[in-house]
Amino acid sequence: MFPLERRVTVVCGHYGTGKTNLSINLALDCARHGEDVTLVDLDVVNPYFRSADYADVLTENGVRVVGPNFANTNLDTPSLPAAVSNVIAEGSRVIVDVGGDDAGATALGVYSRALAGAEPDVIYVINRYRSQTTHADEAVQILREIETTSRLRATCVANNSHLKGDTTEATVLGSMAFAEEVSVKTGLPLRFTTAPRGLDFTQLNKIPDIYPVDVLVRAPWE
């Protein structure tokens, strides 16, 4: 399944939910579908997990990357506020990778007016196994904080529950009740559930809207 429904997609969520890996997968899938796609890296929070750090694999596959304060020649680095606004206005596919916590939501809020005009799909990413979001009520509270700070409203939930390299079929299956509860309590549809390629999809394919992803983002010590 291809989970994107609108031209502009914002990927947000709590720190450590796997937003960057998901954003990169979405961008690469768009490029494979022949789309002109730009990945905007607004992750000013975490130095280890930024979309811009994967510019080589992205640009090699036809994805343009716009990010803040990078010297890498593979990146477009004009004034970031102008660059982001221009990309949104261009009319091509845009995926915005937002950093976690208040700093990420604040950075997103800078572009809320430009984004709101594009009527973006705002995907709230959850991870059942991430501290501070192990219960649905915690995930809902974090979403409300992100919405308040960013001045944007989420349009759907993405279940990206994982345990990094220890993720198994049971990890994904065991997250479904949590994801469905978050969906109910937020009033947002559960758009899709991710699972790393390489797992046995015999049972996973029974999950509605399962979305296979490549694990591309790893910490330097992994």
C-alpha positions as CSV (number, residue, x, y, z in Angstrom):
1,M,0.0,0.0,0.0
2,F,1.1,3.6,-0.6
3,P,0.0,5.6,2.4
4,L,0.3,9.3,1.3
5,E,-3.0,11.0,0.4
6,R,-2.0,14.7,-0.1
7,R,0.8,16.6,-1.9
8,V,2.3,17.9,1.3
9,T,3.0,15.5,4.2
10,V,4.2,16.4,7.7
11,V,5.7,13.5,9.7
12,C,5.7,14.3,13.4
13,G,5.7,12.5,16.7
14,H,7.6,12.0,20.0
15,Y,11.3,11.8,20.1
16,G,12.5,8.3,19.2
17,T,9.4,7.1,17.4
18,G,11.2,6.5,14.1
19,K,10.0,9.6,12.2
20,T,13.2,10.0,10.2
21,N,13.4,6.4,9.0
22,L,9.7,6.6,8.0
23,S,10.1,9.9,6.2
24,I,13.0,8.6,4.2
25,N,11.1,5.5,3.2
26,L,8.1,7.6,2.2
27,A,10.3,9.9,0.1
28,L,12.1,7.0,-1.6
29,D,8.7,5.3,-2.4
30,C,7.5,8.5,-4.0
31,A,10.6,8.7,-6.1
32,R,10.1,5.1,-7.2
33,H,6.6,6.0,-8.3
34,G,8.2,8.6,-10.6
35,E,7.2,11.6,-8.5
36,D,9.3,14.8,-8.1
37,V,9.7,14.7,-4.3
38,T,11.5,16.9,-1.8
39,L,12.3,15.9,1.7
40,V,12.5,18.8,4.1
41,D,14.5,18.1,7.2
42,L,13.3,20.2,10.2
43,D,14.9,17.9,12.8
44,V,16.9,20.4,14.8
45,V,16.7,18.2,17.9
46,N,18.7,15.1,17.4
47,P,22.2,15.1,15.8
48,Y,22.1,11.3,15.2
49,F,18.8,10.9,13.4
50,R,18.4,13.5,10.7
51,S,17.1,13.0,7.2
52,A,19.8,15.3,5.9
53,D,22.5,12.9,7.0
54,Y,21.1,10.5,4.4
55,A,21.3,12.9,1.6
56,D,23.5,10.7,-0.5
57,V,21.1,7.7,-0.7
58,L,18.2,10.2,-1.2
59,T,19.7,12.2,-4.0
60,E,21.0,9.1,-5.7
61,N,17.4,7.9,-5.9
62,G,16.0,11.2,-7.1
63,V,14.9,12.8,-3.8
64,R,15.8,16.5,-3.3
65,V,16.8,17.3,0.3
66,V,16.4,20.7,2.0
67,G,17.8,21.0,5.5
68,P,19.1,23.6,8.0
69,N,22.7,24.6,8.5
70,F,24.5,21.8,6.6
71,A,27.7,22.1,4.5
72,N,27.1,18.9,2.6
73,T,27.1,19.7,-1.1
74,N,24.2,17.3,-1.7
75,L,21.9,19.6,0.2
76,D,20.1,22.7,-1.0
77,T,21.0,25.2,1.7
78,P,19.5,28.6,1.0
79,S,17.9,30.5,3.8
80,L,15.8,27.7,5.3
81,P,12.6,29.7,5.9
82,A,12.6,30.8,2.3
83,A,13.6,27.4,1.1
84,V,10.8,25.6,2.9
85,S,8.2,28.1,1.8
86,N,9.4,27.9,-1.8
87,V,9.3,24.1,-1.8
88,I,5.8,24.1,-0.4
89,A,4.7,26.6,-3.1
90,E,6.3,24.7,-6.0
91,G,3.5,22.2,-6.5
92,S,5.5,19.0,-6.3
93,R,5.4,16.3,-3.6
94,V,6.9,17.5,-0.2
95,I,7.6,15.4,2.9
96,V,8.5,17.3,6.1
97,D,10.5,15.4,8.7
98,V,9.9,17.1,12.1
99,G,12.1,16.8,15.1
100,G,10.7,15.4,18.3
101,D,9.6,17.3,21.4
102,D,8.9,21.0,21.8
103,A,11.9,22.2,19.8
104,G,10.8,20.2,16.7
105,A,7.2,21.4,17.0
106,T,8.4,25.0,17.5
107,A,10.4,24.7,14.2
108,L,7.3,23.4,12.5
109,G,5.3,26.3,13.9
110,V,7.5,28.7,12.0
111,Y,6.0,27.4,8.7
112,S,2.5,26.7,10.0
113,R,1.0,29.5,7.8
114,A,2.6,28.2,4.6
115,L,1.8,24.6,5.5
116,A,-1.8,25.3,6.4
117,G,-2.3,26.9,3.0
118,A,-1.2,23.6,1.4
119,E,-3.7,21.6,3.5
120,P,-1.0,19.1,4.6
121,D,-1.5,15.5,5.7
122,V,-0.1,15.6,9.2
123,I,0.9,12.1,10.2
124,Y,1.4,11.5,13.9
125,V,3.9,8.6,14.4
126,I,3.6,6.4,17.5
127,N,5.9,3.7,19.0
128,R,4.3,1.5,21.6
129,Y,7.8,0.6,22.9
130,R,9.2,4.1,23.3
131,S,9.4,5.5,26.9
132,Q,6.7,8.1,27.7
133,T,4.4,6.7,25.0
134,T,3.8,3.2,26.3
135,H,0.2,4.0,27.1
136,A,-2.3,5.5,24.8
137,D,-3.1,8.4,27.0
138,E,0.6,9.4,27.0
139,A,0.7,9.3,23.2
140,V,-2.5,11.4,23.0
141,Q,-1.1,14.0,25.4
142,I,2.1,14.4,23.4
143,L,0.1,14.8,20.2
144,R,-1.9,17.6,21.8
145,E,1.3,19.3,22.9
146,I,2.7,19.1,19.3
147,E,-0.5,20.4,17.8
148,T,-0.6,23.4,20.2
149,T,3.1,24.3,19.6
150,S,3.1,23.7,15.9
151,R,-0.4,25.3,15.3
152,L,-1.2,22.4,13.0
153,R,-3.7,19.5,13.5
154,A,-2.8,15.9,12.9
155,T,-4.9,14.1,10.2
156,C,-4.0,10.5,11.0
157,V,-1.9,8.1,13.1
158,A,0.9,5.9,11.8
159,N,1.9,2.9,14.0
160,N,5.6,2.7,13.7
161,S,6.1,0.5,16.8
162,H,9.5,-1.1,16.9
163,L,12.4,-2.2,19.1
164,K,15.1,-1.3,16.6
165,G,17.2,-4.4,15.7
166,D,15.2,-6.5,18.1
167,T,11.9,-6.0,16.3
168,T,10.1,-9.2,15.5
169,E,6.7,-10.1,14.1
170,A,5.4,-10.3,17.7
171,T,6.7,-6.8,18.3
172,V,4.5,-5.4,15.5
173,L,1.5,-7.6,16.3
174,G,1.7,-6.7,20.0
175,S,1.4,-3.0,19.2
176,M,-1.9,-3.1,17.4
177,A,-4.2,-2.8,20.4
178,F,-2.2,0.2,21.5
179,A,-2.4,1.8,18.1
180,E,-6.1,1.3,17.8
181,E,-6.6,2.8,21.2
182,V,-4.6,5.9,20.2
183,S,-6.7,6.1,17.1
184,V,-10.0,6.0,19.0
185,K,-8.8,8.5,21.7
186,T,-7.5,11.0,19.2
187,G,-10.4,10.6,16.8
188,L,-7.9,10.1,14.0
189,P,-7.8,7.2,11.5
190,L,-5.0,4.6,11.8
191,R,-3.5,5.2,8.4
192,F,-1.0,2.3,8.4
193,T,1.3,0.1,10.4
194,T,4.9,-0.3,9.5
195,A,7.0,-3.5,9.6
196,P,10.7,-3.9,8.7
197,R,11.3,-5.8,5.4
198,G,13.0,-9.0,6.3
199,L,10.3,-10.1,8.8
200,D,7.9,-12.9,8.0
201,F,4.8,-11.2,6.6
202,T,2.6,-14.3,6.8
203,Q,0.8,-13.0,9.8
204,L,1.7,-9.3,9.3
205,N,-0.2,-9.2,6.1
206,K,-3.4,-9.7,8.0
207,I,-2.9,-6.3,9.6
208,P,-4.9,-3.7,7.7
209,D,-2.7,-1.3,5.7
210,I,0.6,-2.9,6.5
211,Y,3.5,-0.8,5.2
212,P,6.9,-2.5,4.8
213,V,9.9,-0.3,5.4
214,D,13.6,-0.6,5.1
215,V,15.6,0.1,8.2
216,L,18.0,2.8,6.9
217,V,18.5,5.0,10.0
218,R,20.8,3.7,12.7
219,A,22.8,5.3,15.5
220,P,26.5,5.5,15.1
221,W,27.0,2.8,17.8
222,E,24.6,0.3,16.1
